[in-house]
């Protein structure tokens, strides 16, 4: 799991990291994603071009897909990113509908959430 720099909305840093809170892929900003892609490149021993950050950003925030489904990224990079960028919610645990237009879902947090 990657370390995400947490900030207040005005950009000022928190005095310390929150405890007991897991991070998800949507906690990362471009700077965090750039660092992550660099880390993956070092780990795998392959150079990862800087434009991959834009492709990852677009996949996550524009196309709204899982990292393993971002087809503009090489398969090995997608797999490495999927491991390091967990989903915040992982499955629909329960759905309740009234027979009309309203449906409510109960979601389970990621595997390390309590």
C-alpha positions in Angstrom: 0.0 0.0 0.0 1.3 3.4 -0.8 1.8 6.3 1.6 -0.6 9.2 0.8 0.2 12.7 1.9 -3.0 13.9 3.6 -3.8 17.6 3.5 -6.5 20.0 4.5 -8.6 21.5 1.7 -6.5 24.6 1.8 -3.4 22.5 1.0 -1.8 22.8 4.5 -0.5 19.4 5.8 -2.1 17.6 8.7 0.1 17.5 11.8 0.2 13.7 11.7 -1.3 10.8 9.7 -4.7 9.6 10.7 -4.6 6.3 12.6 -6.6 3.2 11.7 -7.6 4.6 8.3 -6.7 2.8 5.1 -6.1 4.7 1.9 -7.8 4.0 -1.4 -6.9 4.8 -5.0 -8.9 8.0 -4.7 -6.9 9.4 -1.9 -3.9 9.9 -4.3 -3.2 13.1 -6.1 -1.1 13.5 -9.2 2.1 13.9 -7.1 1.3 10.7 -5.2 0.6 8.8 -8.5 3.8 10.1 -10.0 5.8 8.8 -7.0 3.9 5.5 -7.1 4.7 5.0 -10.8 8.3 5.8 -10.1 8.3 3.2 -7.3 6.8 0.6 -9.5 9.4 1.3 -12.1 12.2 0.8 -9.6 10.7 -2.3 -8.2 10.2 -4.0 -11.6 13.5 -2.7 -13.0 11.9 -1.0 -16.0 11.7 2.6 -16.9 8.1 4.0 -16.8 7.6 7.1 -18.9 6.2 10.1 -17.1 3.2 10.3 -19.5 1.9 7.1 -17.7 0.8 9.4 -14.8 -1.6 11.2 -17.1 -2.9 7.8 -18.4 -3.4 6.6 -14.9 -5.1 9.8 -13.8 -7.5 9.7 -16.8 -8.3 6.0 -16.1 -9.1 6.7 -12.4 -10.8 10.1 -12.5 -12.2 10.4 -16.0 -13.0 6.9 -17.1 -13.6 5.7 -13.5 -12.2 2.3 -14.0 -10.1 -0.1 -11.9 -6.4 0.2 -12.5 -6.3 -3.3 -13.9 -8.8 -2.2 -16.6 -6.9 0.9 -17.8 -6.1 -0.4 -21.3 -3.7 2.4 -22.2 -1.2 1.1 -19.6 0.9 -2.1 -20.1 -0.4 -5.2 -18.4 2.5 -5.6 -16.0 2.0 -1.9 -14.8 -1.8 -2.4 -14.5 -1.3 -5.4 -12.3 1.3 -3.7 -10.1 -0.9 -0.6 -9.7 -4.0 -2.7 -8.9 -2.1 -4.2 -6.0 -0.9 -0.8 -4.7 -4.1 1.1 -5.2 -6.9 -0.7 -3.4 -10.6 0.1 -3.9 -12.3 2.0 -1.1 -15.5 -0.2 -1.3 -15.1 -3.8 -2.6 -18.5 -5.3 -3.0 -22.2 -4.8 -2.8 -23.1 -6.8 0.4 -26.8 -6.2 0.2 -29.3 -4.5 -2.1 -32.8 -3.5 -1.0 -35.4 -2.2 -3.3 -39.0 -1.1 -2.8 -40.1 -2.3 -6.3 -40.0 1.3 -7.6 -37.1 3.5 -8.5 -35.3 3.4 -5.1 -32.5 1.0 -4.4 -30.3 1.0 -1.3 -26.9 -0.7 -1.2 -24.8 -1.8 1.8 -21.1 -1.9 0.8 -18.2 -3.5 2.6 -15.0 -1.6 3.0 -11.6 -2.9 1.7 -10.1 -6.1 3.2 -8.1 -4.3 5.8 -10.9 -2.1 7.0 -12.4 -2.7 10.4 
